[in-house]
Amino acid sequence: MRDAILQALPWLRALHVVAVISWMAGLLYLPRLFVYHCDAPAGSPQSETFKVMERRLLRAIMNPAMVVAWVAGLAMVWAQDLWGAGWMQAKLALVVAMTWMHHVLARWRGAFAADRNTRPARDYRIANEVPTLLMIAIVILVFVRPW
């Protein structure tokens, strides 16, 4: 099994990168939708449109992309036996943080869907920066491999 994954490694890397790009797009766009959703009165046509956009983004793009990124990433780590590499351990910790952020955004989407949002737009603007910072650190770890 390991040999088959190693032979398919270029394709698996490509799949992983595509999934990560898709996941990141959602992680960056969903909080921005929340910023605009804050200005829409609950029950208004605008608010209902945001609910549909947020639900589709999360369920049709972000969730599948996150799963594919995790599965492809873990397969590559296993096939190359990178578990002990310090940079990989740090990367995995940051990906866990990214996954936690994904789940936080999903909970916030649920609050908007139920017209129970209590957070101001400022909170979502701040939250919008978290995936960017995590992504920068992850990319540095992957390409620089400092330890």
Buried (B, 14 or more C-beta within 10 A) or exposed (E): EEEEBEEBEEEBEEBBEBBBEBBBBBBBBBBEBBBEBBEBEEEEEEBEEBBEBBBEBBEEBBBBBBEBBBBBBEBBBEBBEBEEBEBBBBBBEBBEBBBEBBEEBBEBBBEBBEEEBEEEBEBBBEBBEBBEEBBEBBEBBEEEEEE
